[in-house]
Amino acid sequence: MLKATATQLYDGAFNLFERPMLALQRLFGQSRIAWVFLLPNLLIFGLFTFLPIILNFVFATTGGDRILLDDRPFVGAEHFASLLDCESYFDPNSCHRDLFWRAVGNTGWFVLMQVGFMILFSLITALILNRDIVLRGFFRAVFFYPVLLSPVVVALIWKWILQRNGVLNAGLEGAGFGTINWLLEADWAFFWVVFVSIWCNMGFYVLILLAGLQSIPTDVYEAAEMDGTPRWRSLLRITLPLLMPTMLVVMVLSVIRAVQAFDEIYVLTGGGPGSATTLLIQYIYDVGFATRPRLYGLAAAASLLMAGVLFVLTMMQLAATRKQSGDN
């Protein structure tokens, strides 16, 4: 009796939606009914994604420090010209917006160092964790745990470790060594920015590479072992070539993430000392929101230039992916 009542209630609940759905199918046609369900998501996506992009273009071509569009005069490509006005792009001191080009140079070095070392360490870690080792599940969780932390929390933890009277200097002092101003010396500050970024993001890429390693058929390794192939040759001739599509995905994601780095660096060093760790996103934030006058147009132009570079890099990496797939 109870089961029959529950079935009737279940059928009745679905029948409530049957007539409206049939009416929508008659109105739009069965082939277009999917758009009815997609429309709310498309509206939200357009409101919070496409509209800000359009506004960014508008702000990049208008001047002044007012936020209302009616109060902003049209200046065309003036902001772009100001950012690109350089005698030598390799010498920030010769540029009209020297801080922008220092941020560009810092971002380039940061991406090169962070992405290169993170992919290397992630690959080595994934290869180790893919083997049958003791406490393998525990170590996988340990490496992934920093990814779950907020970037602000990560930066505050490491700032507590690296500050003048922090844990690291206390350990050095206890061992009889001198203390170092880790976050107040340019070279050390940049090193720790790269290190902390790798530490808090590496687990995500280790997970992706582990999935790629586990998708490689074991028959290939068994055949290589039967032929007496050394492990290092199996790594070079089997593992790395078959893992290359996954590596390209990791490279695309890590480059995009590295160019957009902001949270942990801003909390850890604030872009200092001086402009030693100021990256592009922080430059855009400082120019558009943190300093006065707030140059929204200049910040918008810088963000569009960065987006263009990211687009080109992504297309190049996707083209390399398609070429790799075609060769295989």
GITA-V305934 format. One record per residue. RES is the residue in three letters. PSI is psi in whole degrees, 0 to 359 (none if undefined). NEAR is the number of other ideal C-beta (glycine too) atoms within 8 Angstrom. Layout:
((RES/PSI/NEAR) (RES/PSI/NEAR))
This chain:
((MET/313/4) (LEU/320/5) (LYS/319/6) (ALA/320/7) (THR/317/8) (ALA/321/8) (THR/319/8) (GLN/317/8) (LEU/319/8) (TYR/314/8) (ASP/322/8) (GLY/322/8) (ALA/319/8) (PHE/329/8) (ASN/335/8) (LEU/327/7) (PHE/351/8) (GLU/313/8) (ARG/315/8) (PRO/322/7) (MET/320/9) (LEU/321/8) (ALA/319/8) (LEU/321/10) (GLN/320/10) (ARG/325/5) (LEU/313/6) (PHE/342/8) (GLY/148/7) (GLN/327/5) (SER/339/4) (ARG/6/8) (ILE/333/12) (ALA/327/6) (TRP/334/8) (VAL/320/9) (PHE/332/7) (LEU/339/8) (LEU/313/8) (PRO/317/7) (ASN/321/7) (LEU/322/8) (LEU/315/8) (ILE/316/8) (PHE/318/9) (GLY/322/9) (LEU/320/8) (PHE/358/7) (THR/299/8) (PHE/320/8) (LEU/315/9) (PRO/326/8) (ILE/316/8) (ILE/316/8) (LEU/327/8) (ASN/317/11) (PHE/320/10) (VAL/314/9) (PHE/326/12) (ALA/338/12) (THR/11/11) (THR/159/12) (GLY/184/9) (GLY/177/8) (ASP/13/7) (ARG/149/6) (ILE/335/4) (LEU/134/6) (LEU/328/6) (ASP/336/4) (ASP/7/7) (ARG/114/12) (PRO/148/6) (PHE/129/7) (VAL/1/10) (GLY/230/5) (ALA/22/7) (GLU/319/8) (HIS/319/14) (PHE/318/11) (ALA/321/8) (SER/317/11) (LEU/326/13) (LEU/6/6) (ASP/97/8) (CYS/142/10) (GLU/321/5) (SER/123/6) (TYR/349/6) (PHE/358/3) (ASP/97/9) (PRO/332/9) (ASN/340/5) (SER/4/8) (CYS/147/13) (HIS/318/7) (ARG/76/10) (ASP/325/10) (LEU/326/10) (PHE/316/11) (TRP/332/12) (ARG/319/11) (ALA/321/14) (VAL/314/9) (GLY/316/9) (ASN/320/14) (THR/319/11) (GLY/312/8) (TRP/320/9) (PHE/313/15) (VAL/315/11) (LEU/311/8) (MET/312/9) (GLN/312/14) (VAL/316/12) (GLY/308/8) (PHE/325/10) (MET/319/14) (ILE/319/13) (LEU/309/8) (PHE/323/10) (SER/320/13) (LEU/314/10) (ILE/316/8) (THR/317/11) (ALA/321/13) (LEU/321/11) (ILE/314/8) (LEU/345/13) (ASN/347/8) (ARG/165/7) (ASP/83/3) (ILE/164/8) (VAL/137/3) (LEU/39/6) (ARG/316/10) (GLY/321/6) (PHE/314/7) (PHE/326/10) (ARG/318/11) (ALA/321/8) (VAL/316/7) (PHE/332/12) (PHE/340/12) (TYR/316/9) (PRO/333/12) (VAL/330/9) (LEU/344/5) (LEU/150/9) (SER/140/5) (PRO/327/10) (VAL/318/9) (VAL/316/8) (VAL/313/14) (ALA/321/15) (LEU/322/9) (ILE/312/8) (TRP/330/13) (LYS/322/12) (TRP/325/9) (ILE/321/9) (LEU/350/11) (GLN/170/10) (ARG/318/7) (ASN/33/5) (GLY/184/12) (VAL/318/7) (LEU/314/9) (ASN/327/13) (ALA/320/9) (GLY/319/8) (LEU/319/11) (GLU/319/10) (GLY/331/6) (ALA/1/6) (GLY/11/4) (PHE/165/6) (GLY/158/5) (THR/158/8) (ILE/139/8) (ASN/81/8) (TRP/322/13) (LEU/2/14) (LEU/358/8) (GLU/129/10) (ALA/310/8) (ASP/315/7) (TRP/321/11) (ALA/317/16) (PHE/320/13) (PHE/313/8) (TRP/329/14) (VAL/314/14) (VAL/315/12) (PHE/312/8) (VAL/321/13) (SER/319/15) (ILE/315/12) (TRP/319/10) (CYS/347/12) (ASN/345/13) (MET/323/14) (GLY/324/11) (PHE/317/9) (TYR/331/14) (VAL/318/15) (LEU/317/9) (ILE/316/12) (LEU/325/15) (LEU/318/12) (ALA/320/9) (GLY/319/13) (LEU/321/12) (GLN/346/7) (SER/351/6) (ILE/127/12) (PRO/136/4) (THR/337/6) (ASP/326/6) (VAL/316/10) (TYR/323/10) (GLU/319/8) (ALA/319/8) (ALA/321/12) (GLU/322/9) (MET/329/6) (ASP/358/6) (GLY/26/5) (THR/129/9) (PRO/156/6) (ARG/323/6) (TRP/326/6) (ARG/324/9) (SER/323/13) (LEU/315/10) (LEU/324/8) (ARG/340/9) (ILE/301/12) (THR/306/11) (LEU/316/10) (PRO/318/7) (LEU/338/8) (LEU/353/12) (MET/318/9) (PRO/319/10) (THR/322/12) (MET/322/13) (LEU/321/12) (VAL/315/10) (VAL/320/13) (MET/316/11) (VAL/311/11) (LEU/319/10) (SER/325/14) (VAL/314/14) (ILE/316/10) (ARG/321/9) (ALA/319/12) (VAL/328/13) (GLN/10/7) (ALA/134/13) (PHE/304/10) (ASP/299/9) (GLU/327/16) (ILE/319/15) (TYR/318/12) (VAL/323/11) (LEU/312/15) (THR/344/13) (GLY/18/6) (GLY/354/12) (GLY/185/12) (PRO/139/9) (GLY/240/5) (SER/24/10) (ALA/329/13) (THR/23/13) (THR/117/13) (LEU/176/14) (LEU/317/11) (ILE/321/11) (GLN/323/13) (TYR/315/13) (ILE/317/12) (TYR/314/12) (ASP/313/11) (VAL/320/13) (GLY/335/12) (PHE/329/7) (ALA/339/6) (THR/162/6) (ARG/141/4) (PRO/148/5) (ARG/107/9) (LEU/79/9) (TYR/322/10) (GLY/318/15) (LEU/318/13) (ALA/319/14) (ALA/319/14) (ALA/318/13) (ALA/320/14) (SER/325/10) (LEU/322/12) (LEU/318/10) (MET/318/12) (ALA/322/8) (GLY/317/8) (VAL/317/9) (LEU/319/11) (PHE/315/8) (VAL/314/8) (LEU/319/9) (THR/317/11) (MET/321/8) (MET/318/8) (GLN/323/12) (LEU/324/9) (ALA/320/8) (ALA/323/9) (THR/314/11) (ARG/321/8) (LYS/319/8) (GLN/318/11) (SER/322/8) (GLY/322/6) (ASP/327/5) (ASN/none/4))
